[in-house]
Amino acid sequence: MKPVPHIAALAPYALADLAPELTSLAQNESLRPPSPNALEAAQRALAETHLYPDPDWTDLRAAIVGVHAVPSEAILCGAGSMELIGALASAYLSVGDRMVTTEFAYLYFRTATQLSGAAFDLAPETDLTVDVDALIGAVGPATKIVFVANPGNPTGTRIGRGALERLRNGLPDDVMLVIDEAYGEFADGLDAGVFDLVGRGNTAVLRTFSKAYGCAGLRVGWGVFPPAVAAEMRKILNPNNVSGVSQAGATAAMLDQEYMQETVRETAGIRDRFIERIRAIGLGVPESYTNFVILTFDSPEDAIAADEALRADEIAMRGMGGYGLAHCLRATIAGEAAMDRAAQSLERFAGGQQ
């Protein structure tokens, strides 16, 4: 049996190269577990696992509305934001269509596009940051969707509300702009939000519980969509896509904003201290608005050597060769002790290079 050609042509999803004995700084996971309230709610929900989960995510949507003041009917939830990205691609891309994203954007944008039989175009970034003019320039007659990760993964950089609004204004009305804010909580308050852009009818905004809320294992994402778009996506989403346990945990996590914001503050403090140490040894580190940083070396060979030195010290970072950034490593921000070990390892490596 042979798969259809566009599936056969896909490369397998690249997992982090981890071993049990390594401290993982490779997965962009939260440095803290979920809110105790989320854990308690998920535990209680286990008693009802003989029932199918709520297909309308009623309590979860209500919690999101209470925090973000977005229309309840505009919210869709998925098994992680990856499911929502895939549903958007399935609903709006087909053979002959094209998607545009930036050259270092989240790789799943490309995968979801290819799964739909469509093709993609990559706009160059400037200093590892989204370039609005380049994105607009990459749009052609066959473009149906523009995906932007903001803040970006794996770069950690971001553009502000004004730049996103200029991007939306510069795109044709029949091209959908999808803003993936998987790390949005780490940048909230730095600029005006963008949920209101959804009201234009051709923009969607995605978020997740995997990062700032520490619920990666629950697999819950959400987004705000124009009504017509949400109606089409509903045809694709599994009606029982988010388990009852996951809905309960995510609802309680959303309602505990104080705990989430404390996680963000703690992460940002450790991140910024780590950046300062790594810059002091001569490595490039762009400003990050996420729970990770990207380290730039002089060459791919130096990045490989640094990775080997880190692994010798039982620390795993993420190589970025798949993104076309073979001279970089990405480091998830973990607890203070783990980041101190990583910094010491890199300091020894840099000292040995001199």
Buried (B, 14 or more C-beta within 10 A) or exposed (E): EEEEEBEEEEEEEEEBEEEEEBBBBBBBBBBBEBBEBBBBBBEEBEEEEEEEBBBEBEBBBBBBBEEBEBEEEBBBBBBBBBBBBBBBBBBBBEEEBBBBBBBBBBBBBBBBBBBBBBBBBBBEBEEBBBBBEBBBEBBEEEBBBBBBBBBBBBBBBBBBBEBBBBBBEBBEEEBBBBBBBBBBBBBBEEBEBBBBBBEEEBBBBBBBBBBBBBBBEBBBBBBBBBEEBBEBBBEBBEEEBBBBBBBBBBBBBBBBBEBBBEBBEBBBEBBEBBBEBBEEBEBBBBEBBBBBBBBBBEEBEBBBBBBEBBBEBEBBBBBBBEBEBBBBBBBBBBEBEBBBBBBEBBBBBBEEBE
